[in-house]
Structures are given as structure tokens and as C-alpha cells.
Amino acid sequence: MRDAGCHFSCMSARKNWSLAVVDFRGSPFRAFEGKRKAPEQLEWDGLGENGEMLRVGYPYSYVFTQTDRGTNTYNYAGVSFRIPALDYRRDGDRVLEITGDELFEPDESELTASGERWLTGSTDVIRRHPYSPIRVVVTAEKQALADERADIVAAFLAESMILPREQVETASVQKPDLRAEMDGSVAVVIEHVED
């Protein structure tokens, strides 16, 4: 018993750690490392090593590695995870990006109750920037579906904000190679945000 306790305490004497996040293609996306004990929380802006933002809806995974003082290395493979929504800054704009499956039924253009809640939350953010133009960018596997969803989201935001529909610009992007589980994405872009 005594030796086992000593063995365990020796293993827990950490020298350094690393965390490698891998993208949906299996390629390295972002790496973190440090000395001694790993932090309980890790701040991350969502950017990869090449400056690319995480993609909503796409699967990511990670490997946590620890090396003890005896140079033994222990690897822990984490479970796959998906980010359903992001709120980030890009080139002076604020972007609220949400996966299609959070807003719509698969291959449909009618908003779900969950989708209405997500967009209502978006209007709260938009109200903080009353002089900024709004643009909705929808990505889907079929162009017609992207067009319909862009119009539905823009109409919902305009009605919620009591704005003429024409004040919410739309753009739609067809991306035929999307993964089935994410069902496209919706980006609400609040342009020229000052704060």
C-alpha cells in the first residue's frame, strides 16, 4: 500500500502539459502548453494557429498530454465536441454565428421555437449597436434553401427590431459539401461596431 501511494504521488508531480485541438479534418487547429499544473480554465478567442475562427457545427476533438518529473508522458484523448454558436469580432464587425440545426428543422426554412429564442437573443445584442447596419449571411447545401432561410431570418429580425425589412441585408451561400449534422449556418453580422 505504501509503495502504491508513493507511486501515485510521484505520477502526480507534473512537469508540463499541452492541449492540442484537432479540427474536423483531423488536422491540428490550435495548441496550448504550460509548465507544472494545467489551469482549471483556459481562455481562448476561438482562433486557430493560422487565424481561422472555429466553425460552428463542425466536430473538433482534443488530446491533453501531461509529462511528470520523471519524463513519463500521459495522453488523454477527449471526446468530440461541436460549437452551436459563436459571438466574435471580425474586421470591425460583430458576428453572431449559429448552426442551422439550432434554428431550423433539417432541410426546412421555418424557424423552430429554439430558433426563435436564438434570434431573439441576437436582437438583444443588435440593440446595443443601434447605428450599425445588419447583414444576414446564410449557408446551406442548396441555394434555394439558403435564400429562403436568409429571408426568414431577416424578416424575423426586422419585425423584432421594428425596422423596415429592407434595412436588413441578406446574402446566401451554397456549400454542397456540408456535414449533415450541422445543416448549414446563419451569421448575423452587425457592421462597423465601435466598442
C-alpha positions in Angstrom: 0.0 0.0 0.0 2.8 2.4 0.9 4.6 1.9 -2.4 1.4 2.4 -4.4 0.7 5.7 -2.6 4.3 6.9 -3.3 3.9 5.8 -6.9 0.7 7.7 -7.3 2.1 10.9 -5.7 5.2 10.7 -7.9 3.0 10.4 -11.0 1.0 13.5 -10.0 4.2 15.6 -9.7 3.7 17.3 -13.1 6.5 18.9 -15.1 4.5 20.3 -18.1 1.2 19.9 -20.0 -0.1 20.5 -23.5 -3.6 20.6 -25.1 -3.9 20.0 -28.9 -7.2 20.8 -30.6 -7.8 19.0 -33.8 -10.3 20.1 -36.5 -12.9 18.1 -38.4 -10.4 17.1 -41.0 -8.1 15.6 -38.3 -5.6 18.5 -38.8 -4.0 20.4 -35.9 -6.1 23.6 -35.2 -4.7 25.1 -32.0 -2.2 24.1 -29.4 -1.7 25.3 -25.8 1.1 24.4 -23.4 2.4 25.3 -20.0 4.6 24.3 -17.0 3.5 22.4 -13.9 -0.2 22.0 -13.2 -2.7 22.7 -16.0 -5.2 25.6 -15.3 -8.7 24.7 -14.4 -10.0 27.0 -17.2 -8.3 28.1 -20.4 -9.2 31.4 -22.1 -9.4 31.1 -25.9 -10.6 33.5 -28.5 -11.6 30.6 -30.9 -8.9 31.3 -33.4 -6.7 28.6 -34.8 -2.9 28.9 -35.3 -3.5 30.3 -38.8 -6.0 32.9 -37.7 -9.1 31.0 -38.8 -12.1 31.1 -36.5 -13.7 27.9 -35.2 -16.6 26.8 -37.5 -19.9 26.4 -35.8 -21.4 22.9 -36.1 -18.2 21.2 -37.2 -16.8 18.5 -35.0 -13.5 19.1 -33.1 -11.6 16.9 -30.7 -8.6 17.3 -28.4 -5.7 15.5 -26.8 -4.4 16.5 -23.4 -0.8 15.5 -22.6 1.0 15.6 -19.3 4.6 14.9 -18.5 5.7 14.2 -15.0 9.1 15.0 -13.5 10.3 11.5 -14.4 9.6 12.4 -18.1 6.8 9.9 -18.3 4.2 11.1 -20.8 0.4 10.5 -20.4 -2.0 11.2 -23.2 -5.8 11.7 -22.7 -8.0 11.8 -25.8 -11.1 13.9 -25.3 -14.5 13.4 -26.8 -15.5 15.1 -30.0 -17.3 18.5 -29.5 -19.3 20.9 -31.6 -19.8 24.6 -31.1 -23.5 25.5 -31.7 -23.0 29.3 -31.8 -20.2 31.9 -31.6 -20.1 35.7 -30.9 -16.9 37.2 -32.2 -15.3 40.3 -33.9 -14.0 40.3 -37.5 -12.7 43.3 -39.3 -14.6 45.8 -37.2 -17.9 43.8 -37.4 -19.5 41.8 -34.6 -20.6 38.3 -35.9 -23.3 36.2 -34.2 -23.0 32.8 -35.9 -25.4 29.9 -35.3 -25.7 26.4 -36.8 -28.7 25.8 -39.0 -29.8 22.8 -36.8 -30.2 25.2 -33.9 -32.6 27.4 -35.9 -34.4 25.1 -38.3 -35.7 21.5 -38.8 -33.4 19.6 -41.2 -33.7 20.9 -44.8 -36.6 23.2 -43.8 -36.9 27.0 -43.7 -39.4 27.5 -41.0 -37.9 28.6 -37.6 -38.3 26.3 -34.7 -39.1 27.5 -31.2 -35.4 27.1 -30.3 -34.5 29.1 -33.4 -36.8 32.0 -32.4 -35.1 32.0 -29.0 -31.7 32.2 -30.6 -32.7 35.1 -32.8 -34.4 36.9 -30.0 -31.1 36.7 -28.1 -29.4 38.1 -31.2 -31.8 41.1 -31.3 -30.7 41.9 -27.7 -27.1 42.2 -29.0 -28.1 44.1 -32.1 -29.9 46.7 -29.9 -26.6 47.5 -28.2 -25.4 48.8 -31.6 -28.3 51.0 -32.8 -26.4 52.8 -35.6 -24.8 49.7 -37.1 -26.2 48.1 -40.3 -27.2 44.5 -40.1 -26.5 41.8 -42.6 -27.6 38.1 -42.6 -25.4 35.5 -44.3 -26.9 32.0 -44.6 -25.0 29.0 -45.8 -26.9 25.8 -46.9 -26.3 22.8 -49.2 -29.0 24.1 -51.7 -29.1 27.6 -53.0 -32.9 27.8 -52.7 -32.8 26.7 -49.1 -30.1 29.3 -48.3 -32.2 32.0 -50.0 -35.4 31.1 -48.1 -33.6 30.9 -44.7 -31.9 34.3 -45.3 -35.3 35.9 -46.0 -36.9 34.2 -42.9 -34.2 35.3 -40.6 -34.1 38.8 -41.9 -37.9 39.2 -41.7 -37.8 37.9 -38.1 -35.0 40.3 -37.1 -36.7 43.3 -38.8 -40.1 42.6 -37.2 -38.5 42.1 -33.7 -36.5 45.3 -34.1 -39.4 47.2 -35.7 -37.4 48.0 -38.8 -38.3 48.1 -42.4 -37.3 44.7 -43.9 -35.1 46.5 -46.4 -32.7 47.6 -43.6 -31.6 44.0 -43.1 -29.4 43.0 -45.9 -29.1 39.3 -46.9 -26.7 37.1 -48.6 -26.9 33.3 -49.2 -24.1 30.9 -49.9 -24.5 27.4 -51.4 -22.0 24.9 -49.9 -22.8 21.4 -51.2 -20.2 19.6 -49.0 -21.7 20.5 -45.6 -21.9 17.8 -43.0 -25.4 16.6 -42.5 -25.4 17.1 -38.7 -24.9 20.8 -38.9 -27.4 21.7 -41.7 -25.7 25.0 -42.7 -25.2 28.1 -40.6 -26.6 31.6 -40.1 -24.4 34.6 -39.4 -25.9 37.8 -38.2 -23.3 40.5 -38.9 -23.5 43.8 -37.1 -21.3 46.1 -39.1 -18.9 48.7 -38.0 -19.1 48.1 -34.3 -17.2 50.7 -32.3 -17.0 49.1 -28.8 
